Amino acid sequence: MLRDITIGQYYRADSVIHRLDARVKIVGTILYIISLFTFSSFQGYAVSVLFFGIMVTLSKVPFSYIVRGLKPILFMLVFTAALNLFWTPGTTIVEIGMLHLTWEGLYKAGFISLRLILLILGSSLMTLTTTPNQLTDGIEHLLRPLKYIHVPVHELALMMSIALRFIPILIEETDRIMKAQTARGADFESGNIARRLKNMLPILIPLFVSAVNRANDLALAMDARCYHGGDNRTKMHPLRYQGKDILAYGACVFYLVVLGIIVRI
C-alpha cells in the first residue's frame, strides 16, 4: 500500500512531457485541476479524460504505474461515493431500511468520483515527470512577483521541494520499519480499530525520530556547504522557454477552449 503512493516520486523516461519546462507543467496541472470544477456534464469529463490520456501517452509513463496512486485513497473514494449514493434526495431506485439509492445520488456520486480520480492522476503525472529540483525552480519562477511584497519565495519553493523529496524516502522508511516490527511478531491486521491504532505506535515513533534525524542531517549538510538562497544564487540549468513549451501552452489553451464549447452545447 505504501509503495502505491506516486505523488512525489519521479519516473525516469525520455519523453516530450519530461523535457517540458517545469513552469509549463505546473501551470498546466493547475489549469487542468481548475477545469475539473467548471462543468457538471459527462461531455466535459469525456474531454478531460481524452486530454489526460493524450498526456499519459506522450509522457511514456505506464498507465498502470499512475493508477497505483489511487489505491491509498480508495477508501475515501468509496466512502464519498456511498454518501452521495444514499443521502442525495431524489427518485428512489432501491430502498434498504433507512438508506435510499436514488438516480440523482448515482449521478452525483459518479461525477464526484471521476473528479477526484482525475485530480489525483493529474497531480501524480506532474510529479512523475518532473524532478524535485525542476519543481523548485519552476515554483520559484512562478512566484517571483511575490518578492515585491516581501514574500520569501525561494524559501517557500525550497520547503515544498524538500517535502516532495521526503515523501518516497519516508515511505521506504515506513515499509522498512513495518517489516522489522512484523519480523519481531507485531500484528497490524487483527483486532478492532483501537487495537490497530495502538499497534501503530511501534511504527510512528521510530518514523518520527528518523524524520527528525534526517531533517537535522539535511540542515547540517546545507549549513556546512554555506547554502543560502536569494537573488545572487546561480543555477546549473536555468529555466528558459523553448518552442515546445509555447506549443504546450497552446495545447492547454486549446483544451480549455474545446472544453468551454462542449460544456455550452
DAFEN-V190403 format. One record per pair of residues at least 24 apart in sequence whose ideal C-beta (glycine too) atoms are under 7 Angstrom apart, sorted by the first residue. I is the first residue (numbers start at 1). J is the second residue. D is the distance in Angstrom with one decimal. If there is no record, write none. Layout:
BEGIN
i/j/d
I/J/D
I/J/D
END
This chain:
BEGIN
i/j/d
1/71/6.3
1/72/6.4
2/171/4.8
2/174/5.6
2/175/5.1
3/171/6.6
3/175/6.7
4/68/4.4
4/69/6.7
4/71/4.1
4/72/5.9
5/69/6.6
5/72/5.4
5/167/6.9
5/171/5.8
6/65/7.0
6/66/6.5
6/68/5.8
6/69/3.6
6/124/4.5
6/128/6.2
7/69/6.3
7/123/6.1
7/124/5.4
7/127/5.5
7/167/6.7
8/127/5.6
8/164/4.5
8/167/3.2
8/168/5.8
9/127/6.6
9/128/6.5
9/168/5.0
10/127/7.0
10/128/6.4
10/131/5.4
11/61/5.0
11/65/6.5
11/128/4.4
11/129/7.0
13/60/4.5
13/61/6.4
15/58/6.1
15/59/5.1
15/60/4.1
16/58/4.9
16/244/6.9
17/55/6.4
17/58/5.2
17/59/4.0
17/129/4.8
18/59/6.9
18/129/5.0
19/244/7.0
20/244/6.5
20/245/6.0
20/248/5.5
21/239/5.8
21/241/6.0
21/245/4.5
22/130/5.4
22/134/4.0
22/135/5.9
22/137/6.0
22/138/3.1
22/239/6.8
23/138/4.5
23/141/5.7
23/142/5.8
23/239/6.5
24/245/4.9
24/248/4.7
24/249/6.3
25/126/5.2
25/129/6.7
25/130/5.5
26/126/7.0
26/138/5.0
26/139/6.7
26/142/6.3
28/248/6.7
28/252/5.0
29/122/5.8
29/123/6.4
29/126/4.4
31/252/5.6
31/256/6.7
32/122/5.1
33/119/5.7
33/122/6.2
35/256/6.4
35/259/5.9
36/115/5.2
36/118/5.7
36/119/6.0
39/259/7.0
39/263/4.4
40/111/6.4
41/263/6.2
43/262/4.9
43/263/7.0
44/259/6.1
44/262/6.2
44/263/5.0
45/114/5.3
47/258/6.0
47/259/5.0
47/262/5.3
48/118/5.8
51/255/5.0
52/118/6.3
52/121/6.6
52/122/6.4
55/125/6.3
56/125/6.6
59/125/6.3
59/129/5.3
61/125/6.9
61/128/5.3
61/129/6.7
66/121/5.8
66/124/5.6
66/125/6.2
66/128/6.8
69/120/5.9
69/121/6.8
69/124/4.4
70/117/6.4
70/120/6.2
73/120/6.3
77/113/5.8
77/116/6.0
80/112/5.9
80/116/7.0
81/109/4.3
81/113/5.1
84/108/4.6
84/109/3.9
84/112/6.0
85/109/4.8
127/164/6.6
132/161/4.8
132/164/5.3
132/165/4.5
135/161/5.7
135/164/6.4
136/161/3.7
137/235/6.6
137/239/5.5
138/239/6.9
141/239/5.8
154/229/3.7
154/230/6.5
155/229/6.1
158/229/6.4
170/207/6.9
170/211/6.3
173/207/6.2
173/210/5.4
174/203/6.6
174/207/5.6
177/203/5.3
177/206/5.3
177/207/6.0
178/203/5.9
END
